[in-house]
Amino acid sequence: MIQNKNIAGIVLSGGKSSRMGTEKGLVKWNGKPLIEYSIHCLQEICDQIVISSNKDCYNEYGLQVIEDEIKDCGPIGGIYSVMKAISADYYVVISCDVPKVPSQLFVDLLENIADADMIYAVDESGKKQPLVAIYKSSCLDIIGEELRNGKYKMMKLLQLFCSKGFLISKGLNYYSADMLSNVNSPGELNQL
């Protein structure tokens, strides 16, 4: 683990939840709202956890809720707004709809970020996951520049930073094939 560094956790829950039909982070899976899995995942590794959302329905969790400074630009806006509001060396990012991500994955990401600006999970099919990732504070300026230029694509950011992927493979002692599965609709929730 990285010593003497301030690590902030960002739980992204600012989406419109249109496919879910209701506030996604509050939808229950195995008896708990989805967002609670993401919060729990970050608790052991982060000095503070912040929820990125434009709604006040998450105030009950006793965590700071930060609204998007620039509206309607997707997750990049949430990450940017939290990075501007909260000072940290590293920002651990997780979306509210991936309840099976284990804390150990972020421990491994932290241990492998040293020579990069950001590190992200990569599933076995090669799909990059910039919302299960860690960003260094040095990323803020580039993210801000993208937003000011009206560029909101998360995948584009991976090309702008010195970034690297961390492959989820069977060799990990916490491996599960559906570890990075995310939930966007009631049907996907039932398949989880």
N, C-alpha and C positions, 0 to 999 in steps of 0.2 A: 504494500500500500504506500501511497505517496505521503511522506512525512512533512509536517509543517506547512501544509497547503490548505487553503480554505476551499472547501468543496460544497457547492450549492446544487441542490436538486431541483429540476424543473419538471413538473407534471403538466403535460399539455392537455388541456381540456377546453379549448376555445372553439372547437369546430361547431358547425351548425347542426350536426347529428341528423341530417335530412333522411338518410337511409334507415336510421334506427327509429325515427319517428318520435323520439323523446330525448331528453338530455342523456347522452351516451354514458358519461361518467357515473351517473346515478343508477343505471340499469344494473339489476342484480344478477350475479352469476355465483352459483353455489352459496346463495344466501347473503352475499356481500356486494355492495356497489363496486363496479369495476375500478373506480378511482382508488379505492382502498388497497387494492393489490399493488398498484403502482406506487402509492405512498409507502406502503410496507416494504416494498423492494428497495427503496432508497434510504430507509431510516438508519440502517447500520453503517452506511458509507458517507452520508452527507452531514455537514455541519448545520445546514438549514435546508428546508424544503419549501418551495413556493409553488402555488398552483397558477398556471397561466390560463385565465378564463375571462370572458367578458360578461359573466353572469355572477350574481351573488349567492347562488344556491350552494356554493362550496364553503361558505363562511363557517358552517358548523364544524369544520375540521380543525379550526383553530390555527390554520396556516395562513400566511399572507397570500392574498389573491391579487394578482397583477393583471390589469386589463391591457389589451393591445394599444400601444401608442399610435400605431397606424392600423386602421381597421381594414378588415376584409382582404388580408393578404396571406392568410393561411398560417401554418406552423412557424414559418420563418419570422413572422411578425411577433409571435408569442415569445420565441427564443430571444429575439432582439430586445423586446420590452423588458424582459426579466434581467437580461445581462446589463442593460442600462440602469435598472433600478437597484440591483443587488450586486455588491462587490464580491468577487470570488476569483480564485485562480483557475478553477475548473468548474464547468457546468455539466452536470449529469442530466441528460435529457431522456425522458420516457413519455410516451403518449399514454392516455388513460385507458386505452383499449387493448392492451397486451398483458392480460392477467397472469400469464405463465412465465414471464421473464424472471429468472432468479437473480438475487442480489450478487451471487458469485460471478455472473457475467460482467457486471460493472466493475467488480474487483479486478477481473482479468483485463478489462479495457483500460483501467487506470494503470495497471502494471505495464501495459504495452504502448502507452501514448507518448512516451518521452520525446521522441524525435519528430513528432507530428503536431499539427495545430488541432486536429480532431481525429477521433477514431470512432468507427461505427461497426455494428454487427452486420455480418453477411450470412444469409441462410445458405443451406446446402445447394440450392439451385443457382446461387450466385447473386441473388437479389440483395441490393444494398439497403440498409435500414438507417437512414439518417435521423430517425426519431427514436432510436435505441442507440444512443451515442454519447460521447463526451466531447465537449468543445472547450478549448482553452480561452482565456479572456482575450487573447490576441485576435480572436475571430470577430470581435464586435465591430470593428471598423469596416471590414469587408461585408458583413451582413447588412450593416447600415447603408453602405453604398449601393448594394443590390436593391434594397427597399426604396431608396430615393430614386433609383432608375426604373422603378416599376417592375423589377424582376423578382418573382416570388417562388421560383422553383428550387426546392430543397436539393435535388440531384445536381443542379448547376453549382451549388456551393462546394460540393465535394471536389470539383475541378479547380476551384479558386483557392482553396486552402492546400497546405501540405497535409493531406489526409490519408488515412490508411484503414483498411478493413480488417476485421477480426472474424475469421470463419468459424461458424458454429458447426462442429463436427462430432462424430461419435466418440472421438478420443477424450472429450471433456467429461469429467466425472459427474457433471450436472446435466448432461445432454438429454434432450427430448426432441423428437422430430417436430413437434408443434410449439416449441418454446417461443417463437416469434410470431405466432398466429395472432392476428388482430381481428377485432369484431366491429363490423360496420352495420349489421342488420340483425333483426331477431333470428333469421335463419342461420346466420353465422354463429350467433350466440349458442343456439341449440346444438351445433356441430362441434363446439369447442370441447 
